[in-house]
Amino acid sequence: MTGTRKRVRFAVAAGAALTALGVVLTVGQISGAGGAGMTTAAVVGSDATQVGPVKTAFSAAITASRAADAPSGQSYSTAAATAMAAGQPAPMATDAQRDDQLRAGLASLAQHFTPAQADHEAIGLRNAVAFEADPKVRNVGTGVSDVKYLSVSIQSDTATLEAHVTTWAKTQLLQPDGKWLSANPVNVVDYRATLVRGSSGQWQVSDLHGDFVPGQGP
């Protein structure tokens, strides 16, 4: 995992801003996954029929990567939403919930990424699980709200693409005065990805690099 990739996965703003870890209590509608929404896209390649599947595979992969990085079980999500609606801090994820997050996250990453890239993504997952063990922080959840494809190129069983991905996060941090500070940052990340198609016909992400779009970082 490159330094740039780490900065995107773990965006730490100065002062009162919170650590923004990758992602999901719920995921909004992702535009462009099936073909529409490529406002400035260039589609190139020998098999245009695979553009839709490639975009769908990338959207699923980037969502899975983010989703793995926060507790997503229904019991935690409900308890967190209830507490925050009442102006209280979200509950701390239990050991069992973090174990479930790690197990489910690794399985999801293995589905959407090639083994080597899944190992890279798992670094962020393990860091997120460790982050949640700090009683002074709450990693309530993060998600993907939009994917805009700028280019897609397909040659045989290899595809490359560029996309702008809008991500959000919900985090809380205990301040020295005993008050909890909540934040919901939204950032746009420019991703460049390579996908490969396996013998079963499934596309998986084999390489992924991203950095904040200028003016869109923390």
C-alpha positions in Angstrom: 0.0 0.0 0.0 1.5 3.3 -1.1 1.8 6.4 1.1 -0.7 8.1 -1.1 -3.2 5.2 -0.6 -2.7 5.4 3.1 -3.5 9.1 3.1 -6.7 8.5 1.3 -7.8 5.6 3.6 -6.9 7.5 6.8 -7.5 11.2 6.3 -6.6 13.0 9.5 -7.4 16.7 9.6 -5.8 19.1 12.0 -7.3 20.5 15.2 -10.9 19.4 15.9 -11.3 17.3 12.7 -11.6 13.5 13.1 -9.9 10.5 11.6 -11.9 9.4 8.5 -11.7 5.7 8.0 -13.2 3.8 5.1 -16.8 2.8 5.3 -20.3 1.6 5.5 -23.3 1.7 7.6 -25.4 2.2 4.5 -24.3 2.9 0.9 -26.2 5.3 -1.3 -27.1 4.9 -4.9 -23.9 4.8 -7.0 -24.2 6.5 -10.3 -22.4 5.3 -13.3 -22.2 1.6 -12.2 -24.1 0.3 -15.2 -23.1 2.6 -17.9 -24.8 6.0 -17.3 -23.1 8.8 -15.5 -19.8 8.9 -17.4 -20.0 12.7 -18.0 -16.4 13.0 -19.4 -15.7 9.4 -20.1 -13.6 7.9 -22.9 -14.5 4.3 -23.6 -11.8 2.4 -25.5 -11.1 -1.2 -26.1 -11.7 -4.4 -28.0 -14.8 -5.5 -26.0 -17.2 -2.7 -25.4 -19.8 -5.1 -24.0 -17.6 -5.5 -20.9 -17.7 -1.8 -20.0 -20.8 -2.2 -17.8 -19.5 -5.3 -16.0 -16.1 -3.6 -15.4 -17.8 -0.5 -13.9 -20.1 -2.6 -11.8 -17.1 -4.6 -10.5 -15.1 -1.5 -9.6 -18.0 0.1 -7.8 -18.6 -3.0 -5.8 -14.9 -3.3 -4.9 -14.5 0.3 -3.8 -17.6 0.0 -1.7 -16.5 -3.3 -0.2 -13.1 -1.8 0.7 -14.7 1.1 2.5 -17.4 -1.1 4.1 -14.8 -3.3 5.6 -13.3 -0.5 7.6 -16.2 0.2 10.0 -18.6 -1.9 12.1 -21.6 -2.7 9.9 -23.6 -5.2 11.9 -27.3 -4.3 12.4 -27.0 -4.4 16.2 -24.2 -1.9 16.2 -25.7 0.3 13.5 -29.0 0.5 15.3 -27.4 1.3 18.7 -25.2 4.0 17.2 -28.0 5.7 15.3 -30.2 5.7 18.5 -27.4 7.2 20.6 -26.5 9.9 18.1 -30.1 10.9 17.6 -30.3 11.4 21.4 -27.1 13.5 21.3 -25.0 10.8 23.0 -21.8 9.2 21.8 -22.2 6.0 19.8 -21.4 2.8 21.7 -17.9 1.4 21.5 -17.7 -1.6 19.2 -17.3 -4.8 21.3 -14.6 -7.3 20.8 -17.1 -9.7 19.2 -18.3 -7.0 16.8 -14.7 -6.1 15.8 -14.0 -9.8 15.3 -17.1 -10.1 13.1 -16.0 -7.0 11.2 -12.5 -8.5 10.5 -13.9 -11.8 9.4 -16.6 -10.4 7.2 -14.2 -7.8 5.8 -11.5 -10.2 4.8 -14.1 -12.4 3.0 -15.5 -9.4 1.2 -12.1 -8.2 0.0 -11.2 -11.6 -1.3 -14.4 -11.5 -3.4 -13.7 -8.2 -5.1 -9.9 -8.0 -5.3 -7.1 -10.3 -6.5 -5.2 -11.9 -3.6 -2.3 -9.5 -3.7 -4.5 -6.4 -3.8 -6.8 -7.9 -1.1 -3.8 -8.2 1.2 -3.1 -4.4 0.6 -6.8 -3.6 1.4 -6.6 -5.7 4.5 -4.0 -3.4 6.0 -6.6 -0.7 6.2 -9.1 -3.1 7.6 -6.8 -4.3 10.4 -5.9 -0.7 11.2 -9.5 0.3 11.4 -10.3 -2.6 13.8 -7.4 -1.5 16.0 -8.6 2.2 15.8 -12.0 1.1 17.2 -10.4 -0.4 20.3 -9.5 3.2 21.5 -12.2 4.2 24.0 -11.8 7.9 23.0 -13.0 7.4 19.4 -16.0 6.0 17.7 -15.8 4.9 14.1 -19.5 5.0 13.4 -19.3 4.3 9.7 -18.3 5.6 6.3 -19.6 5.1 2.8 -19.6 5.8 -0.9 -22.2 8.1 -2.2 -21.2 8.6 -5.9 -18.8 7.2 -8.5 -18.2 9.2 -11.7 -16.2 7.4 -14.4 -13.7 9.5 -16.4 -12.3 6.8 -18.6 -12.6 3.0 -19.2 -10.2 1.0 -21.4 -10.6 -2.7 -22.0 -8.1 -5.0 -23.8 -9.0 -8.7 -23.7 -9.1 -9.7 -20.0 -7.5 -6.5 -18.6 -9.3 -3.2 -17.9 -8.0 0.1 -16.7 -10.2 3.0 -15.5 -10.2 6.4 -13.8 -13.0 7.5 -11.5 -13.9 10.2 -9.0 -15.4 8.6 -5.9 -17.3 10.6 -3.3 -16.9 9.2 0.2 -18.4 10.1 3.5 -17.6 9.3 7.1 -19.2 9.6 10.6 -16.8 9.7 13.5 -16.7 10.9 17.1 -13.8 11.9 19.3 -13.7 12.5 23.0 -12.3 16.0 23.8 -10.1 16.9 26.8 -13.1 18.7 28.3 -15.1 15.5 28.3 -17.4 16.5 25.4 -17.7 14.3 22.3 -17.1 16.0 18.9 -18.9 14.5 15.9 -17.9 15.0 12.2 -19.2 13.9 8.9 -16.6 14.7 6.3 -17.2 14.2 2.6 -14.2 13.9 0.2 -13.7 13.2 -3.5 -10.9 10.9 -4.4 -9.4 10.3 -7.9 -8.9 6.6 -8.4 -7.0 4.8 -11.1 -7.5 1.0 -11.1 -6.6 -2.1 -13.1 -9.0 -5.0 -13.2 -8.5 -8.5 -14.5 -11.1 -11.0 -15.7 -10.8 -14.5 -14.3 -11.7 -17.8 -15.9 -15.2 -17.6 -14.4 -15.7 -14.2 -16.2 -15.6 -12.2 -12.9 -13.7 -9.0 -12.9 -11.6 -8.2 -9.9 -9.4 -5.2 -9.0 -5.7 -6.1 -9.2 -4.3 -2.6 -8.6 -5.7 0.5 -7.0 -4.2 4.0 -6.5 -6.0 7.1 -5.3 -5.4 10.6 -4.1 -7.7 13.4 -3.1 -9.0 15.6 -5.9 -7.5 19.1 -5.5 -9.5 21.0 -3.0 -11.4 17.9 -1.9 -9.1 16.5 0.8 -9.3 17.0 4.6 
